[in-house]
Amino acid sequence: MKITERAVGDVVVLDIQGRLDANTSGTLEAQFMNLIGQGHTKFVFGLAGLDYVSSAGLRILLTAAKKLKALKGSLALVQMTDNVKEVFDMSGFSAIFTIYGTEAEALGAIG
């Protein structure tokens, strides 16, 4: 898994590529928690390059959403691949997260 971090105004965009599973989810969690510790509360997770997500990956996304809700922050998911969207639909996570088609839409919604 590769994570690219960039700032767009006061929003942190994390572009996630590869597989988000038990072997890689800790990397995303550590980077996210580090950014929270720096005071960031608005995030967009770009998923265009995410090929696969396991239950461990879903857990990290849910943990991030709960943490941000407690901090009155925001998390948007953007450009989800069909494979990942299917996992979200089957697990019920599509009802939990707002999923945007473009980064501009996500930034407009939480920015």
QUIBEL-V148432 format. One record per residue. N is the residue number from 1. PHI is phi in radians with two decimals (999 if undefined). PSI is psi in radians with two decimals (999 if undefined). Layout:
n=N phi=PHI psi=PSI
n=N phi=PHI psi=PSI
//
This chain:
n=1 phi=999 psi=2.48
n=2 phi=-2.18 psi=2.36
n=3 phi=-2.11 psi=2.17
n=4 phi=-1.89 psi=2.22
n=5 phi=-1.91 psi=2.35
n=6 phi=-2.65 psi=2.75
n=7 phi=-1.87 psi=2.40
n=8 phi=-2.20 psi=1.71
n=9 phi=1.12 psi=-2.21
n=10 phi=-1.72 psi=0.25
n=11 phi=-1.82 psi=2.33
n=12 phi=-1.66 psi=2.17
n=13 phi=-1.81 psi=2.15
n=14 phi=-1.97 psi=1.93
n=15 phi=-1.57 psi=2.13
n=16 phi=-1.93 psi=2.20
n=17 phi=-2.16 psi=2.55
n=18 phi=1.74 psi=-2.36
n=19 phi=-2.01 psi=2.33
n=20 phi=-1.92 psi=1.72
n=21 phi=-2.46 psi=-2.93
n=22 phi=-1.05 psi=-0.55
n=23 phi=-1.37 psi=-0.40
n=24 phi=-2.05 psi=-0.27
n=25 phi=-1.09 psi=-0.52
n=26 phi=-1.10 psi=-0.56
n=27 phi=-1.13 psi=-0.81
n=28 phi=-1.12 psi=-0.76
n=29 phi=-1.06 psi=-0.78
n=30 phi=-1.12 psi=-0.76
n=31 phi=-1.15 psi=-0.75
n=32 phi=-1.09 psi=-0.83
n=33 phi=-1.14 psi=-0.61
n=34 phi=-1.08 psi=-0.75
n=35 phi=-1.18 psi=-0.68
n=36 phi=-1.05 psi=-0.76
n=37 phi=-1.08 psi=-0.44
n=38 phi=-1.47 psi=-0.04
n=39 phi=1.75 psi=0.09
n=40 phi=-1.35 psi=2.40
n=41 phi=-2.34 psi=0.05
n=42 phi=-2.15 psi=2.15
n=43 phi=-2.35 psi=2.52
n=44 phi=-2.13 psi=2.22
n=45 phi=-1.79 psi=1.97
n=46 phi=-1.48 psi=2.12
n=47 phi=-1.98 psi=0.24
n=48 phi=-1.04 psi=-0.55
n=49 phi=-1.72 psi=0.11
n=50 phi=-1.48 psi=2.03
n=51 phi=-1.52 psi=-0.51
n=52 phi=-2.71 psi=2.49
n=53 phi=-2.37 psi=2.29
n=54 phi=-1.75 psi=-3.11
n=55 phi=-1.09 psi=-0.57
n=56 phi=-1.16 psi=-0.67
n=57 phi=-1.17 psi=-0.72
n=58 phi=-1.07 psi=-0.68
n=59 phi=-1.06 psi=-0.74
n=60 phi=-1.11 psi=-0.74
n=61 phi=-1.11 psi=-0.72
n=62 phi=-1.15 psi=-0.72
n=63 phi=-1.05 psi=-0.75
n=64 phi=-1.09 psi=-0.78
n=65 phi=-1.09 psi=-0.75
n=66 phi=-1.14 psi=-0.73
n=67 phi=-1.08 psi=-0.78
n=68 phi=-1.20 psi=-0.62
n=69 phi=-1.08 psi=-0.74
n=70 phi=-1.11 psi=-0.52
n=71 phi=-1.63 psi=0.09
n=72 phi=1.04 psi=0.64
n=73 phi=-1.73 psi=-2.93
n=74 phi=-2.45 psi=2.55
n=75 phi=-2.39 psi=2.23
n=76 phi=-2.16 psi=2.47
n=77 phi=-1.85 psi=2.44
n=78 phi=-2.42 psi=2.56
n=79 phi=0.97 psi=0.94
n=80 phi=-1.32 psi=2.34
n=81 phi=-1.26 psi=2.83
n=82 phi=-1.06 psi=-0.71
n=83 phi=-1.07 psi=-0.81
n=84 phi=-1.21 psi=-0.68
n=85 phi=-1.06 psi=-0.69
n=86 phi=-1.09 psi=-0.73
n=87 phi=-1.10 psi=-0.75
n=88 phi=-1.09 psi=-0.75
n=89 phi=-1.12 psi=-0.78
n=90 phi=-1.19 psi=-0.55
n=91 phi=-1.57 psi=-0.14
n=92 phi=1.49 psi=0.05
n=93 phi=-1.25 psi=-0.34
n=94 phi=-1.11 psi=-0.47
n=95 phi=-1.42 psi=-0.33
n=96 phi=-1.53 psi=-0.68
n=97 phi=-1.86 psi=2.60
n=98 phi=-1.58 psi=2.20
n=99 phi=-2.01 psi=2.17
n=100 phi=-1.87 psi=2.64
n=101 phi=-1.36 psi=-0.55
n=102 phi=-2.29 psi=2.73
n=103 phi=-1.12 psi=-0.65
n=104 phi=-1.05 psi=-0.72
n=105 phi=-1.09 psi=-0.79
n=106 phi=-1.11 psi=-0.79
n=107 phi=-1.11 psi=-0.69
n=108 phi=-1.12 psi=-0.60
n=109 phi=-1.31 psi=-0.61
n=110 phi=-1.92 psi=-0.25
n=111 phi=-1.19 psi=999
//
